[in-house]
Amino acid sequence: MLLHKRLIKIVAVGFFMSLSMTPVFAQQNNQYQQNNKGKFYVYWGWNRGAFSNSDIRFKGENYDFTLSDVSANDRPTPFGLNPYFRIDRITIPQTNYRIGYFFKENYTVSIGVDHMKYVMNANQNVQINGTINTGSSYDKVYTNENITLVENFLTFEHTDGLNYINVEVKRFDDFSYVFGLNSKNLQINLTEGLGAGILFPKTNTKLLNKERYDDFHIAGWGVSASLGLNITFLKHFFIQSDIKAGYINMSDIRTTNSTKDSASQSFSFIENTIVFGGRFRLF
């Protein structure tokens, strides 16, 4: 948890430092200038994610309880031609895709999906508070008690996935001159961005032997900041890597087929991405 908070602080500090340094970039950069205004861009790629611990509240008919400090990890798909490059399976890994527009020379607005995966760690011991009265072996009133999250009590994961659909404003600063480059065919850019959007997860939950629910549902909102490196070559193609830190608040997570059952949680995240794309003019 402490390391996670430190990572978020590093991204935030780096983001604001990069903004303060952009006049320096403009003053020192007397090299070839790429003409970006009016261009569109698209990209596709993949991510790894890490999540802070969170308190998760489950409520419904005859139960209302909270699990404290629950840990979770992502679930990366082993890299290979299948499914990463198989057209009918490319959405299975943890993916990122986005379309954007340069409304100014150095600024873009875009919309995209960060398709992360969130998996609660099984068999962990957590603290529980609340009441369960569903006719199960877990029925009782809990006050600061420990419980092991075994399969017949709870499995909980956003694996198809933790879909953060967001709008992002991003700045690009060409600092190729640092490396002695002055070419129209190769630019190195620093990227800084802010984003906000909704969470549209497909949550796979098994709770107290209730009927499993696994469908897409608008569950909450998120905000994020990113800092990254973009390498553009031949004026139209690029590879980009970003570190993104953010906060997610999901107050309405579906857990069973009954609309009376729901869960809520909030947590921070760190996401590292690698994407490939192109930029072009439509007119």
Protein Blocks (a to p, Z undefined) as FASTA:
>chain_A
ZZmmmmmmmmmmmmmmmmmmmmmmmmmmmcdcddfehpacddddddddddddddddddde
hiacddehiacddddddddfblklgmklmmmmccdddddddfbfkbccdddddddddddd
ehiacddeddddehpakbccdehiacdddfkloccddfbbccdddddddddddfklmnop
acfkbccddddddddddddddddddeehiacddddddfbdcddddddddddeehlaccdd
dddddddddfbdcfbfblkbccddddddddddddddddddfZZ
